[in-house]
Amino acid sequence: MKPARLIILTVAVVAAGLAGMLALRLSGEKTVVETPTEIIRKEPTINVLVSSANLPVGARLNEKSIHWMAWPESGLMEGFITETARPKAVQELNGAIVRLPLFAGEPIRAEKVADSSNRIMSSILPSGKRAVATEISVATGAGGFVLPNDRVDVIMVRKNEQGTYSTENVLNNIRVLAIDQRIEQKEDGSQAVIGTTATLELTPDQARVIAVAQQMADRLTLSLRSIADVQESDTQFADHLLAGGGKGEVQIIKSGSIVNMNSTGSIQR
């Protein structure tokens, strides 16, 4: 055999051997597929005191109306009552009065409830305000649709000396604190809940205005306002009904008109 052919054959045998070894090595390796593991971490929670039902203004809290609910720690807000801080809050708030409406599942805040004193109205009344009652009927109380926490205008209707009637808004955008209610029996035997007295939240000056208006008016009517007006000012009122801004004057109402008397006893018209 010629040397050239011998060299070529040797090279071919070596190449075949190397190819076989490479094939064996590759077939022996296993492909490992890594499966990602999803890690779910539960956010820490803390028990928060919440309302168990919708509670209106004036309702009293009890063990059935409030309960503890797990709340995410990241969602805690200042003012929430937690079981960690007040573990006996359910018992402590038993009998407390709702000052602002609460909805089911809403966290209880200190500013929305008052202590369990029997003086309900004084607990609901904000600082600096006065509660003044005025008589109403279906005709003067928006057909019976005026409810606690509604906003109303107080309209004075009076008869002039000429025999005609005039109207005037004496108070604007006033919050209704409460409606005293009685049950009225209808002719068909059904019963209706009729408000007879509305208690209004007033400033001291507004309280004086309505006291004068009650004496002067032939009728006081509550005009129900939209809930959208809650942000509007309630400080506008008929200040001309005040006696000289309260500077040592006494107010006298004579024949539906105001007569002012100063501290010296002289009459001012």
Secondary structure, DSSP 8 states (H G I E B T S, - for coil): --HHHHHHHHHHHHHHHHHHHHHHHHHH----------------EEEEEEESS-B-TT-B--TTTEEEEEEEGGG--TTB-BTTT-TTHHHHTTT-EESS-B-TT-B-BGGGEE-S-S-HHHHHS-TT-EEEEEE--TTTTGGGT--TT-EEEEEEEEE-TTS-EEEEEEEEEEEEEEEEEEEEE-TTS-EEEEEEEEEEEE-HHHHHHHHHHHHH-SEEEEEE--GGGGGS----B-GGGSSGGGSS-EEEEETTEEEEE-TTS-EE-
